[in-house]
Structure formats: C-alpha cells, structure tokens
Amino acid sequence: MSADRSKQPIVHFVGSIPLPDAETVFRTLSSATGKHLARIPDGETGVRKTWIRFLQDVLAENPAVELAADVPPLKFIQWDGKVLREIPRLRVKPGAKVGPAGFKTGYADMAIESWGLFERMQKAGAIPAHVRFQISIPTPIAPTYNNMVASDRPAILPPLTQHFIGEVERIAKALPNDQIAIQWDVCQEVLAWEDYYEPGPVDFRTETLEVLAKVGDAVPAAIDLGYHLCYGSPADEHMVQPKDAGIMVEMTNAIAARVKRPIQFFHLPVPKPRTDDAYFAPLAKLKLGPGTEIYLGLIHHNDAAGDATRLAAARRHTRVDGVATECGMARGDPARLPSLLAAHVHAVEATA
C-alpha cells in the first residue's frame, strides 16, 4: 500500500459516464482528473448505458430459455417505494440444458474495441501513460436475480458464470494484461443480502459468494482486479438505503477471504446524508489482503462541504485510498458532470 494514497486519494470512476462515446469519455476524464487517475473506463456508452437491461434480451434469446408468462413480473422498487419498472421473468424450458455458448453478451468484443481507442489515445498523450484501461463487468448474478424465476437460478448460474469467465479469458488473451483492470460490479448480491429478492433453492449468501470468488479467480494475476459494491441506481438513487456499511464490510471480507489471487481494490458507496460516524464505524472491521485499496463513493453533486465531512468521518474508521461517486453517473443529469469531475479533484487535492 502506498502511503501517498491515504494522504491524497486517487480518483476512481465506477464505469458509466453521461457522454456520447468512449473517445469523449477518455478525453474528458483525462483532461479533468488525469493526474489523479489510476484507471479509466470507457464510460459504458451505447447498449450498456442502462447497465444490464439489455441482458434481458440476451437471456431470452438463449434457446433453452423462455418467458415465464404465468409468473408475475419483478417489481423493481426504489427505496422510496417508487416502482421504476416491472421486469418480465424468464425460466429454463422444461427438459432443456443451458450451455455457456448460448449467451452472447458482447462484453469481450466491447472491451477489445474500446482498448484499441484507449491505446491510440494513450500513445498520442491524451491519456496519461500510467493509467490502466478499466473494464467494468456485471457479475452473472445480476441478470440471473433480476430476470430469472428464483427456482431456476441454479440451472442458469453455472453456464452463465462460465460464459462471463470465457469473456474474461478472451479479454486477457487479446489485451496486454499489465495495462488493464477488470472491475466486477456487485449490485444484486448486495440487494439480496438486504432481503430484496425472493429466496431461491440455494441460500443467497452461499450462491453469491461462490460466484464472486469464481469470477475473481478467473482474472489473470497481471490484470488489476476490483469489486464495486452498490445498492443500484437505475434512477440515480439507491434501491435500498443502507443502515450503515456493515453488510458491505461483511461481503468485502468474505470475498477477500475466498479469492485466491490479489485484489487491488474495493469500491463502497456512501449516501449523501451520511456524514455520521455510525455509518462508517463498520469499516474498522475490514480485513483486506496486503495491497488491497479502499475507494469510497462519497462524492456528491454540489456538496463540497459534505464531501469533505464524509471523507473525514470515513478516515476516523479506515484509510481511504480513492474517492468516487456512489455508482456510475450515466443515469444522472449529464449537466452535472463537469461539476462532479471538479468535485473529485477538489476532494483529493484538499487532503494533500
């Protein structure tokens, strides 16, 4: 762990950015925050702007999967009771066998395409030479818990996990491992630990941790590995408001204990109203491997004083190696982006 990180944290971007294309994302983030970056994502533009909504069609197009027309849709309910959307449920066809080859998510193709642009821009000096290309990918739990009937999770998760591991293998084979990072986006798992989803045949703690460890160990050692934990933000607000950081600390410790290879970072969100020690106190119980950094999503729009207060409160309980927003920014107001980028820089430079 670099001592300088705790004195002056880096700027971390979770993934999605409200800009039209990857080139604009790379150029904008590098210009605004470049010297404070360790990694930079492509902004998850295009089909990934709404994160995993397109995976509903990916699952439905698998020849072994069908619409569960007799099952009520999942009501995706925000913390305040607002129903954001109703998600049709899918199931495995009776007698059908699901295989990893039946899924076409496109994550490897999108990463390889973005890398080509990243490499050209970095060589031209538009992206700082020390910065890695960050590839943010949802875990296979995410579409499974959102889209499949609970009883069919054990049938879909193993082949879908193998598909995602196959995407990582393709990325690792095509791109220079020492210049990239893979961040697994852990959202539905956190919501499950908050009892958001209906129970399935397998205890959700057992099920999610097995997958999180498996996909982590699938990332080759030369690639930076990170986990972003969150409470969802389809309308730029949490699906559940956490009581404190306790569940995320429990999950982080469990992941760190199970993954055999080094983990470079974890990102945990901090709600805007939480400047109190009670929220951050569980962070003192983090049990991380040597070299694993903690990034906190405590940067909020137009709240410099709050950002500083949240950072100070967090530091009373743990070191803070990076600052970020709670989740991706693409679902928020694009007009806020310049001030949010400036807020990241202000927060890290004010701590120097």
N, C-alpha and C positions, 0 to 999 in steps of 0.2 A: 504494500500500500504506500503510495507516495504521500509524504507529509503535506506537500503543497496542495493536494486535493482537498484536504479537510480545511485548510486555511482559505483557499479560493476554489470553490467547487467548479466543475465543468458545467456546460450547458448540454442537456440531453433532450433530444426530440423523440417522442414515443413512436411516431410514424406518420400519421396523416396530417397534411398541411393544406389549407384552403387556397391553393394556387392551381393554375390550369394544367401544368405539365411538369415532368421531372426536371427539365433544364431550368425552368423558372424557380423551382424549389431549391435545387442545388445552388443556383446563383444568389438567390435571396438569402437563404440561411447562411451561406458562407460569407456574404458581404456584411450581414448584420452581426453575426456571432462567431465568425470563423476562428479567431484565436482562442476561443473558449471551448471549441468542439473537440471531441474525441472520435465521434462517429456521426454520420449524416444519412438520413433515409431519403428515399426518392419521393416522399410525400403521399404515396398510396393514391395517386390520381387515377382517373378512369373508373373501371369497374370496382376498384377497391375503396372508392370514396365513402361508401356506406359500409365499409369493413367486410362483413361476411354475408350480407344479404344475398349476393349473387350465388353463394354456395347452396342456397335452397334449390336453385335450378340445377346445380352440379349434382346434388344428391338425387333429385327427381329424375335426372336423365340416366342414372345408373340402371341398367336393365333388370337388376334384382330388386329395385325399389319401386314402390307405388304410393299413391296418395291414400292416406287413411281417412276416407271420406266419412266414416262413422264415428270419428273421434273429434271432439271439439278442438278448435284451434287454440294454440297457446296465446294467452293474452299477455303481451309484453307491457308490463305496468311499471311506470316510473315511481320513484319514491313518494310522490305526492298523490298517487292514486290515478294519475292520468294514463289511459290506455294509449300507448304510442302506435301500436299496430297489432293485428291478430295474425299469427303465423300458422299456416296450414301444417298439419302433422303428416309425416311420411312414415311408412313401415316397410319392412322387408317382405317381399312377396312370399306366400306360403310355399315351402319347399325350395326356395331359391337360395343359392350360395353367393355371398358377396365376396368379390375379389378386389384387390387394390388397383388392378388395371381398369376397373370400371369407373374410376373417378378421374376427372380432367379439371383440376383446379387452376392450373396455369401458373402457380407461384414460381416455379423454376424458370419458366420462359420469361416472365415479367422481370425477375431479378437479373437474369442474364442480359436482357435488353437494357435495363437501367444501368447495369455495370458498364456497358460499352460507352454510354454517355458520360458516366461518372469518370471513367478512366481518361477519356479525351479531355474533359474539363479540368481534371486534376493535373494532367500533363501540361495544359495551357496556363496553369496558375490560377484558375478561377476557384478551385477548391484547395484549401491548404494541404500541403504534402503529407502531413502527419495524420490526416483524418481517414478513418476507415469508412467503407460503404456499409451501411446498416440495412439489413433485410429483415423486416418485421413480418412475422407469420402467425396467424391464429393457430392454436392447438387443435387437434382433431376433436377435442371435447366440445369446442364452441358450436360447430354446426350440428353435432350429434344431440346436444342438450336442447338446442333451440328448435330443431326441425324434426327429430325422430320421436316416435312414441317411446315412452320410457322403457317399456318391456323389450324393445329391440336394440337398446344401447349395446348390450354385449355382442350382438350379431354384427353391428356396423363398426364399432370402435376398433377392433383389431385390424381389419383390412384398411380402414381409413387412416389409421396410425401408420401402417406400412406405406400407404401412398405418400403421406407427408414426409416420412423418412426418406422415401425414394426421391422426393423433390429436393430435400437437403443433399442427398448424395449427388444428384445432378448438378446442383449449385457448386458443391465442393469440387467436383471434377472439372467444371468449366471455368471457375474463377480462382484467382490467387488467394489461398486461404489466409495468408498473413495480412491481407488488405481488406478483409471483410468481417462483418459481425452478423450474427443471427440472434434476433430477439423473439422469443416466444411470447405471444400475447395471451395472458391468463385472465380471462374475464368470467366466463360461465362457471369456471371452477370456484371462483370467489363467491359468486352469487349462490352456487349450490351450497357452499359452506354457511351461507346466510339463510338456508332453507327456502330459497327462491323457487326451486324446481321440485316437481313431484318425485318421490323416491322411485328408483328403479330396482331391478333384481340384485344389483351389486351395490354395496354401501358406497356412497359417492366419494367419501374420503379415500377409500381403497382404490376405487376406479380412477379418480383424477390423479392421485399421486403416482400410480403406476404409469400412466400415460406421460405425465410431466417428466418423470425420470427417464423414461424410454426415449422421448424425443430430445431431451437434453444430451444424453449419452450418444445420440446419433450424430451430433455435431462434432466434426474432427477437431482435435486439440488446438490446431493453429488458428482456428476461427474463434473470434471473441464470442462468448455465449452470455446472453442476458435473458432475464424474465421480467416482463412488465405485468404487474398485478393491477387490476382495476375493477370498478363497480359498474362498468358500462356507461356509455354516453351518447346514445343514438339521437337524443335531442339536446346534447351538450349539458346534460345534468345526470347525476347518478341514478341508477335503477333502485339502489338501496343506499341509504345514508349510514355509513359505518358508525357504530357506537364509539369505537376507538380503533387503533391499529392492531388490536390483538389477534384477530383472525388472520390478517396478512402476515403477521410475525409468525404465527403458528405454521402457516403454509410455507413461508420462506424457509424456516428452519427445517421443515420436513423435506422440502426439495433439496436444500443444501446437503442434508444427511444422506439422501438417496442417490444423487447424481455423482458418478464416479470421477468425471473429468472436472477441471477447474471451471468455476462460474465467475465471469468477470463482473457482472452487476445484477442488481435487482432494482426495479423502479416501483415505488409505492405512492399512491395518491394521498393528498391532504385536502379535505374540503375547505372551502373559503372561510366559513365561520370558525374553524377550529384553530384557535390560537392558544388553547388551554393545555396545560401540562397533562391533563387526563387523557387526551387523545394520543399524545406521543409517548407516554410512560411505557407502554409495552415494547417500544423499540429497544429499551435497555436489555431485553431478553433475547435479542437477535444472536444467533450462533452461526457465524459465517466462516467459510474457509479463508485461509490467508490469500490476500489479493482480491477478494470479492468486495465490490464497492456498492454503496447505497445511494440511490438517487431518489429524491422526494419531489413529488408533483405538487409543489406548494406555490407556484407562480399563478396568479390570477389577474384578470383584466383590470387595469386602472386601480390597483391596490398596492402601491409600493410599500406603504407603511405596514399593511397586513402581510405582505411577502416577507419583510424583514422580521416581523414579530413571529411568524410561523417558523422561519428559519432559526431564529434564536431559541424558540421553545423546543424545536426538534433537537438542537445541539445540547440541550440540557440532558438529553437521554441517549443520544447516539452521535457518531460522527456523520457528517453529510458530505458525500463526495460529488454530488451533482444535483442540480435543480432542473425542474421541468414543469410542464403543466400536468394536470391530473391524468389526462388521456390525450388522444390525438385531437388536433384542432380543426379538422375538416368539417365537422358538424356545427361548428360555431360560426359567428358572424365574421366573414372574411375581412371586413373593415377593421377588426380588432388586431389583425396580425401584426402590423408594424409596431403598435404599442406593446404587444405581448413579447415580441422579439427584443424590444428595448428593455422591457421589464426583466427579462432573463439576464441581460448584460448588466443592468443596474444592480441586480441582486448579487451576482457573483463578484463584481468589482467593488461593491460596497463592503465586502467582507475581507478584502485583501489587507 
